[in-house]
């Protein structure tokens, strides 16, 4: 007889058929069924077109397999058919939330190959815009992560700040997302009149509004219940997978290439690196919020150091890097971005390779999702910060 066969277990009484109560023999154990569930290839928690195949045992995730490649556009191969200035227009698109920081790494790699001196003012300007781009990126994830967990108001708040910052960056570069402002030897043009004054005002305004996110999200008991202890990542596992950025820092590892291997003028100022204690979804969000405050502190210091002077170096009509190769890493908003550049002496790179932070961060998803309940999958996916274009390149 099946555990669910209750044909002889009707309680005595005169209740009509629709009110009959059934009893099961003893304490019946329900066997959970195994199934394969596909999250994606389009899902709000993935910030792009990613697919995650979940092998489920009832409500619990037994195995998770990220499936990438839906957005592959061949940036690295395309770059080998562009000259060194044209590459900028390609690289500011793979992570569409970090356009300025993407192109900055290319400029640094070319300048290192050519042993090019960059004017001080250009280096401070690069740092200033890179930090604002970092804040711009983090605000998107701060708002969208709360949205993925059911809170819509923080998204409106995040876009309020983002619009002000985008307007500021657009006034200098002419672009809202794809800036193409860097070039070998410096930046295209100097900052417009009044830019630094407006930047200082925006620092104060953004800092004063950070408490809104603490009150609405970080201090919310529902948010805490959905994220504390969920998707905990030990630091040794994070390092083994090559995880970087806020996802790594949330585990307690203060790795930041602006500090451990300074570039531009970062070695001349103080850069605070927020870290977490447990490496869970809550810590990852808290670190992201802390990084916004830390970037505002860096911007304040840049305002005090930036001085007059030229913003670029005179370049030949055709920029050619000498034969050889180099590798440059920078601290992008989502983690460390590395560029390997190999030149054969022509106007195009012979080989161009990107080590993107999102690619490494996505690798840790199977570890984080295994053994978790299905309702926690979105909380984990949204807290491992990545952009799928940065994964597929």
C-alpha positions in Angstrom: 0.0 0.0 0.0 1.3 3.5 -0.9 2.1 5.9 2.0 -0.6 8.2 0.4 -3.2 5.4 0.1 -5.8 6.5 2.7 -8.8 4.5 1.4 -9.3 2.9 4.8 -8.4 5.7 7.1 -11.5 7.9 6.9 -12.5 9.0 10.4 -15.9 8.0 11.5 -18.7 10.6 11.4 -21.4 11.9 9.2 -19.5 14.8 7.6 -20.2 15.3 3.9 -17.7 14.0 1.4 -16.0 17.4 0.9 -15.3 17.7 4.6 -13.8 14.2 5.1 -10.5 14.2 7.0 -7.7 11.8 6.1 -5.0 10.3 8.2 -1.7 8.8 7.1 -0.2 5.6 8.5 2.4 6.6 11.1 4.7 9.4 10.4 5.0 9.3 6.6 8.3 10.4 5.1 7.9 12.3 1.8 10.6 11.6 -0.7 11.9 14.7 -2.4 12.1 14.6 -6.2 15.2 15.6 -8.1 14.9 18.0 -10.9 17.0 20.3 -13.1 16.0 24.0 -13.0 17.3 26.6 -15.4 17.7 30.1 -14.0 18.0 32.3 -17.1 19.3 32.9 -19.6 17.7 36.2 -18.6 17.2 36.8 -14.9 17.0 40.1 -12.9 19.7 38.9 -10.4 22.4 38.4 -13.0 22.9 41.9 -14.5 23.1 40.5 -18.0 22.4 37.4 -19.9 23.7 34.5 -17.7 22.2 31.1 -17.2 22.6 29.0 -14.1 21.5 25.4 -14.2 20.5 24.1 -10.8 20.1 20.4 -9.9 17.5 20.5 -7.2 16.7 18.0 -4.4 13.3 19.3 -3.4 13.9 22.9 -2.4 17.6 22.4 -1.8 20.3 23.1 -4.5 22.4 20.1 -5.0 24.6 21.5 -7.7 24.9 24.7 -9.7 26.5 25.2 -13.1 26.9 28.7 -14.6 26.5 28.7 -18.4 28.3 31.7 -19.9 28.9 32.9 -23.5 25.5 34.4 -24.4 27.1 37.9 -24.7 30.5 37.0 -26.2 31.6 39.7 -28.5 35.3 39.0 -29.0 36.7 42.2 -27.5 40.2 40.7 -27.2 40.4 39.6 -30.8 38.8 42.8 -32.1 41.4 44.8 -30.2 44.2 43.1 -32.2 42.8 44.8 -35.3 42.6 48.3 -33.8 45.3 50.8 -33.0 46.1 51.7 -29.5 43.8 54.7 -29.4 40.9 52.9 -31.0 41.0 50.1 -28.4 39.6 52.6 -25.8 36.2 52.6 -27.5 36.1 48.8 -27.2 37.2 48.3 -23.6 34.9 50.8 -22.0 32.0 48.5 -23.0 32.6 45.1 -21.6 31.7 46.3 -18.1 29.2 49.0 -19.1 29.0 50.2 -15.5 32.8 50.9 -15.3 33.6 52.4 -18.7 36.2 54.9 -17.5 38.1 52.4 -15.3 38.1 49.9 -18.2 39.8 52.3 -20.6 42.2 53.6 -17.9 43.9 50.2 -17.7 44.6 50.1 -21.4 46.1 53.6 -21.3 48.4 52.6 -18.4 49.5 49.5 -20.3 50.4 51.4 -23.5 52.2 54.0 -21.5 54.2 51.4 -19.6 55.2 49.8 -22.9 56.3 53.1 -24.4 57.9 54.4 -21.2 55.7 57.5 -21.5 55.7 60.3 -18.9 52.1 61.4 -18.1 51.6 64.9 -16.7 50.7 65.1 -13.0 47.4 66.9 -13.6 46.3 64.2 -16.0 47.0 61.5 -13.4 45.0 63.3 -10.8 42.1 63.8 -13.2 42.2 60.1 -14.1 42.0 59.3 -10.4 39.2 61.7 -9.8 37.0 60.3 -12.6 37.9 56.7 -11.8 36.6 57.2 -8.2 33.4 58.8 -9.4 33.0 55.9 -11.8 33.5 53.5 -8.9 30.7 55.3 -6.9 28.5 55.2 -10.0 29.0 51.5 -10.4 28.4 50.7 -6.7 25.2 52.7 -6.5 23.7 50.6 -9.3 24.3 47.4 -7.4 23.2 48.9 -4.1 19.9 49.8 -5.6 19.4 46.7 -7.8 20.3 44.3 -5.0 17.6 45.7 -2.8 15.2 45.5 -5.7 16.0 41.8 -6.2 15.0 41.2 -2.6 11.7 43.0 -3.0 12.5 46.7 -2.0 11.9 49.1 -4.8 12.5 52.5 -3.0 16.3 52.1 -2.7 16.5 51.8 -6.5 14.9 55.2 -6.9 17.3 56.6 -4.4 20.3 55.1 -6.2 19.3 56.5 -9.5 18.9 60.0 -7.9 22.6 60.0 -7.0 23.6 58.3 -10.2 22.0 61.0 -12.4 23.9 63.7 -10.6 27.2 61.8 -11.0 26.6 61.0 -14.6 25.8 64.6 -15.4 29.1 65.5 -13.7 31.1 63.0 -15.8 29.3 63.9 -19.0 30.3 67.6 -18.5 34.0 66.5 -18.7 33.9 63.6 -21.2 30.8 64.1 -23.3 29.6 60.6 -22.5 27.3 59.1 -20.0 28.4 55.4 -20.0 31.1 55.1 -22.7 33.5 58.0 -22.0 36.5 57.4 -24.2 38.3 60.1 -22.3 41.6 58.4 -21.7 44.3 58.3 -24.3 48.0 57.3 -24.2 49.8 60.1 -22.5 46.9 61.6 -20.6 43.3 62.6 -21.2 41.6 64.2 -24.2 40.9 67.6 -22.8 41.1 69.4 -19.5 38.2 69.6 -17.1 35.6 72.2 -17.8 35.4 75.4 -15.7 33.7 74.8 -12.4 34.1 71.0 -12.5 36.1 70.7 -9.2 33.6 73.0 -7.4 30.7 70.9 -8.5 32.6 67.7 -7.7 33.1 68.9 -4.1 29.5 69.8 -3.7 28.4 66.4 -5.0 30.7 64.7 -2.5 29.0 66.4 0.4 25.5 65.7 -1.1 26.2 62.0 -1.8 27.8 61.5 1.6 24.8 63.0 3.4 22.5 60.6 1.5 24.3 57.4 2.4 22.4 57.2 5.6 19.2 56.6 3.6 20.6 53.3 2.4 21.6 52.3 5.9 18.1 53.0 7.2 16.2 51.6 4.2 18.3 48.5 3.5 21.3 47.7 5.8 19.4 48.2 9.0 16.2 46.6 7.8 15.4 43.4 9.7 13.8 41.7 6.7 17.0 42.4 4.6 19.1 41.1 7.4 17.1 37.9 7.7 17.4 37.4 3.9 21.2 38.0 3.8 22.9 37.2 7.2 24.6 33.8 7.1 23.4 33.3 3.5 26.1 32.4 1.0 29.1 32.7 3.4 32.4 32.6 1.6 35.6 31.7 3.5 38.7 33.8 2.6 40.8 30.8 1.6 38.1 29.7 -0.8 37.8 33.2 -2.3 41.5 33.4 -2.9 41.6 29.9 -4.4 38.9 31.0 -6.9 40.7 34.3 -7.7 37.8 36.3 -6.4 38.6 40.1 -6.0 36.9 43.3 -5.2 34.1 43.7 -2.7 33.3 40.0 -2.8 36.8 39.2 -1.6 37.0 42.1 0.9 33.8 41.0 2.5 35.7 37.8 3.6 38.1 40.0 5.6 40.9 40.2 3.0 41.9 43.9 2.5 43.3 43.3 -1.0 43.1 46.4 -3.2 45.7 47.1 -5.9 45.4 50.8 -5.3 47.1 50.0 -2.0 49.1 46.8 -2.6 50.5 47.9 -6.0 49.7 51.7 -6.4 49.4 53.3 -9.8 48.8 56.9 -10.9 49.0 58.9 -7.6 47.3 56.5 -5.2 50.6 56.0 -3.4 50.5 59.7 -2.3 47.1 59.6 -0.6 45.3 57.4 2.0 43.0 54.7 0.6 40.8 52.9 3.1 39.7 49.4 2.2 36.5 48.3 4.0 36.3 44.6 4.9 33.7 42.2 6.4 33.8 39.5 9.0 31.7 36.6 7.7 31.8 36.9 3.9 28.1 36.4 3.6 25.5 38.3 1.4 25.0 40.9 4.2 28.8 41.6 4.4 29.1 41.9 0.6 26.4 44.6 0.5 27.9 46.3 3.6 31.3 46.4 2.0 29.9 47.8 -1.2 28.3 50.6 0.8 31.6 51.2 2.7 33.5 51.4 -0.6 31.3 54.3 -1.7 32.2 56.2 1.5 35.9 55.3 1.0 35.8 56.6 -2.6 34.3 59.9 -1.4 37.2 60.2 1.0 39.7 59.6 -1.9 37.9 62.3 -4.0 38.2 64.8 -1.1 42.0 64.2 -1.1 42.3 64.5 -4.9 40.6 67.9 -4.7 43.3 69.0 -2.3 46.2 67.7 -4.5 45.2 68.5 -8.1 47.0 71.5 -9.5 47.4 73.3 -12.8 49.4 72.0 -15.8 49.1 70.1 -19.0 46.7 67.1 -19.3 48.3 65.1 -22.1 51.5 64.4 -24.0 52.0 65.2 -27.6 51.7 62.0 -29.6 52.9 61.0 -33.0 50.3 60.6 -35.8 50.6 56.8 -35.4 51.2 55.4 -31.9 53.4 52.3 -32.0 54.5 50.4 -28.9 58.0 48.8 -29.1 58.3 45.0 -29.2 57.7 43.3 -26.0 54.9 42.6 -23.5 53.6 44.0 -20.3 50.8 43.3 -17.7 49.0 46.0 -15.8 46.4 45.5 -13.1 44.0 48.2 -11.7 41.3 48.1 -9.1 38.1 48.2 -11.0 34.8 48.8 -9.2 34.0 45.0 -9.2 37.6 43.8 -8.6 41.0 43.6 -10.2 41.2 44.2 -13.9 44.3 43.1 -15.6 45.5 43.8 -19.2 48.2 41.7 -20.9 49.6 43.6 -23.9 52.0 42.0 -26.4 53.4 44.2 -29.1 55.4 43.3 -32.3 56.2 46.9 -32.9 53.3 47.7 -35.2 50.4 50.1 -34.7 48.2 47.2 -33.4 48.8 44.9 -30.4 49.9 41.4 -31.5 48.1 40.0 -28.5 45.6 41.6 -26.1 44.2 39.7 -23.1 41.9 40.8 -20.4 41.6 39.4 -16.9 38.2 40.7 -15.9 37.0 40.7 -12.2 33.5 39.4 -13.1 34.8 36.3 -14.8 36.6 35.2 -11.6 33.7 36.2 -9.3 31.2 34.1 -11.3 33.4 31.0 -10.8 32.6 30.9 -7.1 28.8 30.6 -7.7 28.7 26.8 -7.6 30.4 26.8 -4.2 28.1 29.4 -2.8 24.9 27.9 -4.2 25.5 24.3 -3.3 23.3 23.1 -0.4 21.3 26.4 -0.3 17.6 26.6 -0.4 16.0 27.9 -3.6 14.6 31.1 -2.1 18.2 32.1 -1.1 19.5 31.7 -4.6 18.6 35.2 -5.7 20.0 36.7 -2.6 23.3 35.0 -3.3 23.4 35.7 -7.0 22.7 39.4 -6.5 25.4 39.7 -3.8 28.3 38.4 -5.9 28.7 41.5 -7.9 29.4 41.0 -11.6 28.4 42.3 -15.0 27.9 39.5 -17.6 29.5 41.5 -20.4 32.6 41.5 -18.2 32.3 37.7 -18.0 31.9 37.0 -21.7 33.9 39.8 -23.1 
